[in-house]
Amino acid sequence: MKIIHCADLHLDSRLNTHLDEKRAQERRQELLGTWLRLLEYASKQQVSAILISGDMFDTAAVSGTTANAVIGSIRNHPEIVFFYLKGNHDTDTFLNRAETLPENLYTFNDSWRMFRLSGNIVVSGRELSTSFGGAQLPENWAARTLNLKEEDFNIVMLHGQVMTGYNTGKQTETEEEIYVSDYAEHNIDYMALGHIHRFSEGRIDGRGMWCYPGCLEGRGFDECSKHGFILLDINEETHELKRQIIDISKRHLWLVPVDITGLETSIDIVNRTKAQLSLLGGVPTSSEEIRNIDDDTVKGILEEAGGGRLKPEDMVRVIFKGELDITAEKNMSFIKNQLESMFYYIETEDESRRTVDYRIFENDRSLKGEFIRSVREDTELGDELKAEIIECGIKLLMGN
């Protein structure tokens, strides 16, 4: 039996931290489209069930378009059973908008609910709750009330933060802490989690494992790792589990550090950046700048992004690092302008530092030399502030 595990779709996110309203609206529609592509994939692969482990939405005010599209897509796939467990961003608003819920959609509440998906595959889930009638729940309450049969293949759905160590019984009101040790020896084969926006997995005990699929598609530059959903293939007779992460993202997000040490002009910085971006895209140019780009840096960026290649439809943040001479010309507006046509969205961030070799200006009788010496000799200024003042002064003297 094939089952899809996804989480943290965050449909209807505002997405206006980096994007203007037009592109933010476009991205909201694209995220919804990614959900619809997931269903197309599920139908073609004859998937029997889809597990949504929380935070399907990002707001209580779910738009009519999104609500109708999600409900309609579920109703249009009666051959698939959907299990929807609300996360900390979800509310009942979405469910209440439909006069009748699709018969193939199953939901959970703050106590364990169990559904037998087939002869011996059972899906169990429980939503976020840290109190009962205003009283704090007893230690290990969730795990202690979970009763699963050894002979079944047991899937458990939860939304929260996996914790190591042992449960002290103290939980926050907004985030559930999932202590793996509480669930050991509970006959769990696969714990389908949500809440963490990047793929991760680990063992519960000798029998079972836990897994976060990560968000279905990255939304900001803190979500640049590989994304997608988990395809589970379960042998119902032997209980053997095969799994793989499937990436169907419309766009990917990239953090690209570029070392600009020693460069002298803005066009030099543009050329090196373009060369590195081309390497990440798998189509390197003949530019000599390729020789100055560290192979390990490129490999590290690719690994962090999940092993794919940079594409024109992606979103990129370039971070300039390294050291530039105080006299080097660097115009960030010009640099960004030269890179903007390469991708759907690009932004630049400057973390480079200016260096000053004061010996060069010891005998320089120009206005620039006099200015630098006067700043250097000011005993009330720290070295970092001196560098900032000199950089600003050099820019003015050079007309930048």
N, C-alpha and C positions, 0 to 999 in steps of 0.2 A: 504494500500500500504506500502511495506517495502522499506526503503531507508537506505543506508550506508553513514555515514559521517566520512571521514578520513582526515588526514593532516600531513604534516611534515614527509614524508617518508624518505627524504634525501637520495635517492638512489645514488649510486656511491660516497658516502662519503669516504674520504681517510682512516679514522679509524686507523691511525698509531700512535696516541698519546700514547696508551698503548700496542698495539699489534705489533708483528713483521710483516714483509710484507706478509709472508705466511698466517698467521691467519687473517690479515687485509683483504686480498683478499677473504679468506673463509667467513668472516663476510659480506663483500659486496655482495657476492652471496646469503648468507642467508637472508639479507634484501630484496633482489629481490624475493627470495622464499616466504617470508612473504606476499608480495603483491600478489603473485600467489595463496597462500592459502586463502587470503581474497576473491579472485574471486571464488575459489572453494566453499567457504562458501556461498557467495552470490548466486551462481547458485543453490545450494541445498536448500537454504531458499527462493528461488523465489523472490529475491530482484529485484525491478524495476529500481533503479537508484543508482549510486555511486557518491557522492560529494567529490571532492578532493580540499580541501581549501588551496592550496598553498604549496610550497617547496616540490614538489614531488621529485625533484632532488637536489643535493648539489653542482653541478658544471655545468658550461656551456659546458664543454667537456664531454658530456654524451657518455659512451662507446657504441659501436655498439651492443654489446650483450644486454645491458640494454635497449637501445632504441628499438631494434627489439622485445625484450621480452614484453615490455610494449605495444607497438603498436599492436603486434600480439595477446596479451591476450585480449585487448579491441575488436579487430576485431573478435576474436573467441567467443565473448559473445554478439551477436547481440540482444539478448533478454533484455540486460541491457543498459540503457542510462548513459553515463559518462559525468560529468560536471567537467572540469579542469580549475581552477583559479590559475594563476601563483602567486607565492610568491616572497619575496625579494631574494631568492636564485635561482629562476628559470629564464630562458631566453627563447627566441624563438628557440634556437638551436635544441632542441628536436623535436619541431613541424616541423621545416624546413627539418629535416632529412628524413621525409616520403614524397614520391612523391605525395601520396594522403592520407588524414587523414580518419580514419574510419568514416562511416556515423553516427555511434552512439556516437561520441565524440564531445562535444560542449565546446567551449572556450569563454573567456571573454576578454574585453579590458578596457581602463581607463574611460569608461562611462558605465552607467548601461545597461545590456542586460538581457532580461527576456525570459524565456522559459516556456510554459504551458506543464507541465508533464502529466497532465490528465485533466479531466473536471474542477476541481477547485483546483489543486495543482500547484503552480507557483514557479519556481526557478529563483532567480535574483542574479546577481553578478557584481562586479566592481573591477578591479585590482588596485594595488598601483599607485597613481599619486598625487603629491602635487603641480604640476604646470601645466599651460596650455599656450603653446607658450612662455615659459620662464617667465610668470607672475605667482605670487602666487595665488592659488585658494582662492576664498572668503570664509569667515567663514561659517561652516556648509554646504558647497557646496554639498558634497556627499549625506547627508541626505535630503537636500532640493530638490534635483532632483530625489528622489526616490518616485514614485507614485504607490501605491499598493491598490488593491481593497479590501474592507472590507469583502466581501463574499468569498474570496479565502483563502486557506491555504497557507500562504506565507513563503517561505524559502529564506533567504538572505545569500549569501556567501561573506565573506570578509577575508582578511589576514592582521593582524596587532595586535597592543597592545590595549586591552580594558583599558579605562581610566575612572575614576570616576570624579565627578565634572562637570564643564562646559567648553566648547570649547572656547579657546581664539583666535583660528584662526591661531596659530603658529604651524607649523608642520615641522618635519625634512624631509630631502630629501631621507632618506634611510629606514625609518620606519613609517608606517601609524599609527596614534593614532585614536582609535575608541572610541569616546565618546558616551556611552550608552544613555545619556540624549538626544543626538541629534536624536536618532531613536525611542524614545518613541512616542506613539500615531501614528505610521506609519503603523499599521496593520500587523506587523511582528509577526509570530508565532514561528519561530525558526531561529536563526542566527547561521549559520554554520561557525565557525571561525577556522583559522589556525595561527600559529606563536609561540604559547606557547607550550612547550614540555611536559606538564603534564596536566592531566584532570582537568578542572575547569568549573564551570557554574554559572549563575546568572540570575536575572530577568532584562528584558528591561522595562516592564511596567506590568500592570495587565493582559495583553494578552500574551505577548511573552517572550521568554528566549533566552540567548546566551550560547554557549557551545564551549569549546576547547576539542577535543578528546585526545590531547596529541600526541606525535609521535607514529607511528605504532609499533616501537620497539626501546628500549633504545640503545644508542650508546656509551655513556660515563657515568662515575660515578656521573655526575650531572643530570642524567636521570634515577634515580632508582625507581621512583614512578610507579604506575600501568599504563600500556599502552595498546593501542588497538584501536578499532574504535567504533563508536556509531551506534547501530542499531535502526533506527526509525521505528515505526509501526503506521501509520496514518489511522484513520477512516475517509474516505473521506466524509461521510455523516455528522458525528457529529463534525469533526475536532479534535477529541480526539487524543492525542499524547502519545504513550508509548515509552520509550527509555531504552536502557541498553548498558553498555560498554562490548565489547567482546574482550578478550585477546587471540591472536593467536601467541604470540611471540615465536621464536625459543629458545631464551635465555633471562634471566632476569638479571639485575644488582643489586648488593646489597652493601650497606655500613654497615659494622658490627663493632660497637665499642665493644671492649673487655676490661674489667677492670682487670688489672693484679696487683693491689695493694697487696703488702705483699709477692708476690711470690719470690722465691730465685734462681731459675735456669731456663735455656732455656726450658728444658723438662717440667717443671711445666707450663710454658707459653703455650707450645704446647698442653698439656693435657687440660688446661682450654679452649683454643680456640677451639679445636676439640669438646669438650663437648657442647659449645655454638652453634657451627655450626650444630651439630647433633640435638639440640633442634629446631633450625630454620628449619631443614629439616623434622621435625616431627618424627624422629626416634632416640630418646634419648638413650644414652648408659647407662650402669650401673655404670659409673664412679662417684665417690664421688664428683667430681668437679661440678656436676650439682647443688649441694646444695649451692655453692658459686656464682651462677649466678642469678641475679635479674630478677624475672618474668616480671616486668614492662618494663625492657629493651628489653627483647625478644618480648613482645607484641608490643612495640613501633616500633621495626624494622619491624615486620610483617605488621603492619598497614601502615607504610611508603612505603613498597613494594607492597601494594595493597591487602594484605591478603593471597597471595599464599605461597607456601613452597619452601625453598631453595633446588635446585636440582643439581646433579653433572654436568649438562651441562651449568650451570650458570656461571656468572663472578662476582667475589667477591673482595672487598677491605676491609681488616681487619685493624682497627685502634686501636692500643694499647693505653690505657689511664690508669690513676691512678699514684700511687707513689711506687717506688721501693727503697729499701735500697741501699746505695752507694756501698755496697759490693756484691749485687746480681749479678749473672752471667746472661747476656742476649746477645745472639748471633743471630742477626736478619737474617743472611744468613742461619743458621741452622734451625731457626724457619720456614722461608718461604719454605725451602726445604722439611720439614716434612709435609707441608700443600698442596703442589703443586698438588699432585696426586688426591686430593679430588674434584677438579673442572676443568672446561674447561680453566679458567684463574683465577689466584689469585695474589693479590699484598698486601704487608703489609706496614703500615705506623706507625711510632712510635711517639706518642705524650705523652708518659709517662714521669714522672719527677723523678729525683733522690733526695733522702733526706739523710741528714747526721745528725746523733746524735753525736755531738762533744763530749759529756760527755764520750762516750765509749772510746775515744782515748786520754783522758786527761792524763792518766798514762801509755799509751801504749808506750813502749820504742823500738818498732820495727820500721823498715824503713817506713812502712805504716803510723804509728802513727806520726813520725816526719814530714813526708810529709804533712799530713792533718793539723797538727798544724801550720806549716809554711804558708800554704795557708790561713788558717782561720785568722791568725794574720796580714795578709797583708792589711793595711788600704786603699790601693789604688784600691783594687778590690771590685766590687759590689757582692752582695750575689749570683745572678744568675751566674755570671762569675766564682765565687769561686766554685759553684757546678759543673760547666762544667769542670773546670780544675781538680778538685778532681776526677770526674768520669773518665776522660781520664787517670789520673795518676794511679788510682786503677786498671783500665783495664790492663795497662802495667805491673804493679806489680804482677797482677794475671795471666799474660801471655795470655790475651784475645786480 
